[in-house]
Amino acid sequence: MIGADQRLTPGGSRVEIKPLSKSLGVTPPRYISDATTQSAQNNIMARGYRTKRLQAGRGFSNSAGTRYAQGLQDADALGQASTQAAQLAANDQAQNAAMKTQHQQMQDMERQRRLSNDLQIQEALMSRKHADKNRDFNRQSRHLQNKQGFNYSLLGGLI
């Protein structure tokens, strides 16, 4: 029974998604993963939370003005950190896009090279076939001329 053999399930006999791209011999680039980008963004944001704050002088408590200034400092540090994190994500995405484009160009160049080689082989085969036909035609023409010459010589002897 088909269901009893685990190798015969659709998941077990799955066809590879892009077998042609693997057969071209162009290795895909190592993209920057989303997890790596997210981890770096988290580190940047954590540094934004660890700002040196304005402190009241020794022995004094923070006043409303000091707390207000601390809040402004925190907001500024978090704003800078979020800007840096966004720039990091944009740079990573741009880097991945550039690597993907370069990889596709390399695949296209490899396809073009293979197509060019195939066309050269086909052209060589066609020219050889054409040369063979010309040689056969010339051989048949000489044979026909020889035959006609022989027939004329026979007829000449009869006349």
N, C-alpha and C positions, 0 to 999 in steps of 0.2 A: 504494500500500500504506500502511496506517495507520502502521505502525512506522517508515516512512521519514520522515514529517513530524514534526518535533520538537514542533510546536505542539499536536499531537493526543495527546500523552502525558497520563496522568492528572495528573502534576505540573504540566503546562502549562495545564490547564483546571481548576484547583483553584477551588472555590467558597470565598468568604471565610468565615471562621469565625463572625463575629458581624456580619453586615451590618446588622441592625436597630439595634444600639447605635450604629453609625456614622451611621445615617440620622436619629437623634434630634437630632443637632446638639449633644450634650453632649460636650465634649472630655474625654478621660480625664486624670486627674492624672498628674504626673510622680512616680512612686514612687521611694523611696530604694532604690537597687539593692543587692543583696547584696555586690557587689564594693566599693561605696563603704563599706558598713558594715564589711566585712572589713578594708579598708585603714585605716580609722580605728581599729579594734581593734588592728591590728598596730602602729600608731603609739603607742597608749596602752601596749601591752605593751613596746615598745622604750623608752619613757620609764621604765617600771618597772625595766628592767635598768640604767639609767644613774643609779643612786643615788649620792649622796656617801657614801662609806664612812668608817667610823672608821679612822683611821690612827694608827699608833704615833708617838710623838714623833720629831722629826728625829734621825736617826742611830741609831734603835733599830729592831730588827726586830719584826714582829708576833708577839705571843705567842699562845698557845692561847686565852686569854681574849679577846684582840682579834679573833682569827679567828672565835670563837664569836659575839661581838657583831656582827661584820660579816655573818655568816650569818643572824643574826636580823633585821638591818636589811634584807638582801636579800630574805628571805622575806616580811617585812612589806611591802616596796615592791612585790614581785610580787603579793602578795595584794590590795593596794589597786588595783594596775593591772588585775588580772583582774576585780575587782569593778566597776571603772569600765567596762571593756570589755563586761562582761555587761549593765550598766545601759544602755550605749550601744546595744547590740543590741536590748534590750527596748524602749527608747524609739523606735528606728527601726521596729521591728515594729508598735508601737502607733500611730506616725504613719502608716505605710502602711495599717494597718487602718482608722484614722479617715478617711483620704483615700478608701479604697475604699468605706466605708459612705456617706460624703458623696456620692461619685460615683453610687452606686446610688440614693440618695435623689433626686438631681437627675434621674436617668433615670426613676425612678418618677413624679416630679412632671411631667416632660415627657410621659410616656405618659398620665397622668391629664388633663393639659391638652388633649392631642390627642383623647383619648376624649371629654372634655367638649365640645370643639368639634364632633366628629363627631355626638354626641348632639343638640347644639343644631341642627345642620344637618338631621339626620334629623327632629327634632321640627318644624322650620320647614317642611320638605317635606311631612310628614304633615298639618300643619294647613292648608297650602295645598291639598293634595289633598282634605282634608275640606271646605274652603271651596268648592272647585270642584265637589265632589259635591253640596253643599247648593245651590249656584247652579244646577247642572243639574237637580236635583230640583225646585227652585222654578220654573224655566223650564218643565219638563215639566208641573208642576201647573197653572201658568197656561195653558199651551197646551191641556191637557185641559179645564180649566174653560171656556176660550174655545170649544173645540170643542163641549163639551156645551151651552153657551149658544147657540151657533149652531144645533145640532141642535134644541134646544127652540124656538128662534125659527122654524125651518123647520116643525117639527111644529105650532107654534101657528098658523102661517099656513095649514096644511092642515086644521086642525080647525075 
